[in-house]
Amino acid sequence: MDSSFGVLDAFAFVVFAVLILVGVVIVVSLGKLPGQLAHKWKHPQAGAINAMSWIGIATGGLLWPIAFVWAFTTPSGTKSPTINDDRQRGSAGERDVAAISGNALRQVSGNKETRS
């Protein structure tokens, strides 16, 4: 039996090490994702979502999908500041566009002759 360590053995070892490293990076990225989303959107239960995400990863992914969905929900009785700000900005922007288009229509209709 030959127990030498050849070039192909070294290449296989490097490929295997890279695959393990990529797997660890993916697992850590997925473990952080629900907590990061909850913190980014200022979820009132962001700490619990983060903990559930890591526990879900540690238990083989059983609780992770629940934490992921939980990060997208808004608890009853609270309002999301991000959604309200976007709606307020959108409605103000819509009013500005309506005012500008109304003024433009008045100017165009004032310059044209009307035929009966």
N, C-alpha and C positions, 0 to 999 in steps of 0.2 A: 504494500500500500504506500503510495506516494503522498506525503503530507506537505508538499511545497506550496507556497503562496505565490501564485502567478499574477500576471497583468490583468487577466480577465477576472480573477477573484477580487482584485483591488477595484476594478471598474464596477463590479456588481456591488461591492461594499459601499462605494460612493453613491451609486444610484439608489440603493436602499436607504442610506442616510439622508439623502435629499428628499426622498418620498416621505420619510418619517418627519422631517422638518416641515415640509409643506402641509402634512396632515395636522401637525401641532398648530401651525399658524392658522389654518382654517378653523380648527376647533376653538382656539382662543378668540378669533374674530367673531365667530358665531356666538360664543358665550358672552361677549361684550355688547353685541348688537342691541338687544332689547333694552338694556340699561342705558346705553348711549342715546337711543331714540327717546326714551322717557325723560332723561335729563335735558336733552335738546329742546323738547316740547314742553318742559317745565311741568311734567306730570306730578300731581301731589303724592303719588305713591312710587316715585322713581326708585327709591332705595329698596323697597320690597320687590319691585320688578327685577332689579339688578340681582338681588339675592336669589330669587326664584330661577332666573336664567342660569346662574352658575350652578345651583343645585340640580337644575335640569340637565346641564351638561355632565355633571358628575354622576348622575343616575342613568346615563346612557341616552339622554335626549328625551326622557319621558315628560318632563315639565317644561322644557324649553318652548314648545309651540304655544303653550298657555301663556307664558311670559311674553312671547312675541305679540300675541293678539292683545294681551293686557296693555302693552305699551301704546297701542293704537286707540284704546278706549278712553272715554272721559267718565270719571265716577259721577254718579247721580248727585245732584246738589252742588256741583262745581261747574264753572264755566271755563273753557280753555281760552287763555288770553290771546293765543296766536290766531285762533279762528275768528274771534271777535274783531281783532285788529284788521285782519284781512277783509272781513265783511265791511267794516267801516270805511277802509280805504277804497274798496271796490265801489261802494255806493256813492262816495264823494266823487270818485273819478267818473262814475256814470253820470252824475249830475253835471259835472264840468263838460263832458262830451255832449250831453243834451243841450246845454246852454250854448255851446259853440256852434253846434249844428243848427240850432234854432235861429241864432243870429245870422248865420250864413244863408239860411233859407229866406229870411226876411230881406236881406240885401239883394239876393238874386231876384226875388219876386217883385221888389220895388223897382228894379231897373227894366223889367220886361213889360211890354205892352200886353194888355189883356184884350182878347177879341170875343165878341159875343155873337 
